[in-house]
């Protein structure tokens, strides 16, 4: 897990945690109109689980007691739940 620092962008969080940028690109495509990935804030908790191959399996964003989860689908893309 990672706590967002002042000035962090999601791409910086991915680089710091050595997460694949291709996964970030896939996530942004399904982000949704509320833009939880684009609007991360200082102090926000980001949890992630990696698959055995090192790629992202689950990404969870928590803010103000609310959670948004993105998860890897069997065909390789990502899905989203609230």
N, C-alpha and C positions, 0 to 999 in steps of 0.2 A: 504494500500500500504506500501511498505517497500523499503528503499534505501540500497543497498548492501554496507556493511562496509568492510574495508580492512581485508582480511583473511577469510571472510565468505564463507561457502559452502552452497549449496542449502539445504542440510539436516539441517544445523544450522538455516537457514532462516525458514524452516518448523517448527523446534522445538520452536524457538523464538515466532513465530506467532501461535503456537498451532494448526498446520495443521496436518492432519493424514499422517503418514509415508506410509501407504498403497497407498495413492494417489500419493505420490512421486514415489514410485516403479512403479505404472501404467504409470505415465508420462514418466519416463526414457525409458520404453519399446517402446514408439512411438516417441522418441525425434527427430530422423532424423540425417542425416549425418553431418549437420552443427553444431550439439551439442550445441544448445542455453542454455540448462539446465546445462550442464557440464562446460560451460565456462562463468559463470557469473563473472562480474567485479565490482570493487569498484565504487560506484556512480551510478550504474545501477538501474533503477526503476523496481520493481516487484509489479504488482497489482494482487489482488486476490479477488474473490467473493465467499462467502460460500453459500451453499444451507441451507434450514431450518434445516436439520439434522446435520449441522455442518461440513459436508464434503465439499471438494473443488468442486466448480461448474465451475469457470473460473480462469485461471492463465495467465497473460499477462506479457511478458518480453519486455522491451524497452531498446534499445541501439543505439546510433548514429542516432536517428531519425527513426530507424526501429523497428518494433513490430512483435513479434511472440505470437500467442494466442493458448492456449490449453483449451479445453472445454469438459465437461462431456457429454457423449452420453446417450441416453435413456436406453441402455442395461447395463450401468454401467461403461463401459470403457471410454477412453478419445480419442478425435480427435484433430487434429492440423490444424491451418490455418496460413497464413502469412499476 
